[in-house]
Amino acid sequence: MKKFMHEFREFVARGNVMDMAVGIIIGGAFTAIVTSLTSDVIQPLIAIVSGGGTEVSGLDITVGANTISFSSFISAIINFLIIAFVVFCMVKALNKLQEQAARLSGRQEGEVPATPTCPHCLEEVKAGATRCPHCGAGIPGGAKA
């Protein structure tokens, strides 16, 4: 049991788990904000447009004792679209920052540093090599990238 608790403690102490926990908490708070936006602002606007008055009941259909709530469904779709748009914007901004960081470091994304080649056989050699391991020719001044 002690080993299990020790492993669990190590798992929780990892940075990724803490980052994930913070993300879930912020995501929950953001979802509450978006839900409030749709139920308190957007839903009344839909009700006004649809002729339902101040309630969104104009979009609900009652069949016997059951009610089909199109207004709740529309709110869920709007919630999803808003959250998806914000996540898209965050990912796009993060990618842009990573590209700028790569440009500042002097390399493009996916670019591999140049490897030196033998001037005689044009095969790749290690930087600083004075002889080519492929053709055996001397490389004056050593191979440079």
N, C-alpha and C positions, 0 to 999 in steps of 0.2 A: 504494500500500500504506500510506503514511503517513496519507493521508486516512482510509482505512478504520480504521486503528488509533485515530486521533483521534476518529472518530465512535463507535467502540466504547467508548473511555474515557469520553466524554460520556454515553453510554447507561448505563454501569455506575455512574457518579457520581450519577445522578439518585436522589432520595430514594425513589421508588416501588420501584425495583429493589432497593435495600438493604432496605427494609421487607419486600418479598416474600421475599428470601433469609432474613432472620431468621425470618419466618413458616414457611418450609419447614423450616428446621432445628428449630424448636420443635415443629412438627407431627410431624416424624420421631421426636423424642424422646418426644412424647406418645403416638404410635402404639406405640412400644416398651413404654411403661408399660401401656397398655391391653391389648396382646398378652400381657404377663406376667400381668396380672390375670385374663384369660380362661383362659390355659393353666395357671396355677398355682393359681387359686382357684375360678373358676367351673366349669371342665371337671371337676375332681375332684368337685365337688358334683353335677354332672350324672351322673357315673359312679356315685356312691353311690345316687342316686335311681333310675337305670336298672338297677342290679344289676350293673354292670360291674366292681365291686371298686375297686381303686385306679387301674386303667387305664380309659381311655375306650373300650377295645376292644370293649365290649359294644354300641357303636353302629356298629361297622364290620362290613361284610359282605364276605366273601372269595368271589370267583367265579373259580375256577381260579387263575391266577397274579396276578390283579388284585384290588385291594381298593377297595371303595367306602367312603370315610371320611365318614360323616355327622357324626362328632364334629368334624372340621376345618371342615366346612361350618357347623355350629352355632356354632363359635368365631368364624368370620368374620362371621356375622350379628351375634353379640353385640358383637364389636369395632366393627362399623359403627354399631350402635345407640348404643353408649356415646359414640363420637366425634361422631356426629350430635347427640346430646343436649347434649354439652358445647359444641359450636359454636352450637347453638340458644340455650343459656343465655348465651353470650358476646355474641351478636348482640342478644338481648333486653336485656341489661344496657347495651350500648352505645347502643341506641335510647333507653333510659330516661335515660341521662346526657345525650344530645342534647336530649331534651325538657326536662329540668331546666335545661340551659344556655339554651334558648330562653325558658323562663319567667323566668329570672333577668335576661335581657336585656330583658324587658318585652314580648316579642312571642310569639305562638303560632306553631307551625310552619305554614308556608304563608301566614301572614298578611302582607298587603301594607300598607305604611304608608298612612294616609289621605291622599288628595289633596284640596286645597281646591276648592270649587265656587263658582260665581257665585251670589249670593243672588237674582238676578233670573231667569236662565234655567236655573240648576242644572247648567250644563255645567262640566266640569273646567277649571281654570285653574292656571297655575304659582303656586307659593307666592310671596307678596310682590307679586303683580301688582296694580296699582291700577285697571286697566280690563280688562273681559272681552273676549277676542279674538273671541268668538262674537256677543255682542249689542251690544258697545260701551259697556255701562253702567259707570259708575264703581263701584269697590269701596272703600267708606270704610275707611281704616286698612290697606288691602292684604289680599290673600287669605291666610288662615291655615289650616293643616291641622287 
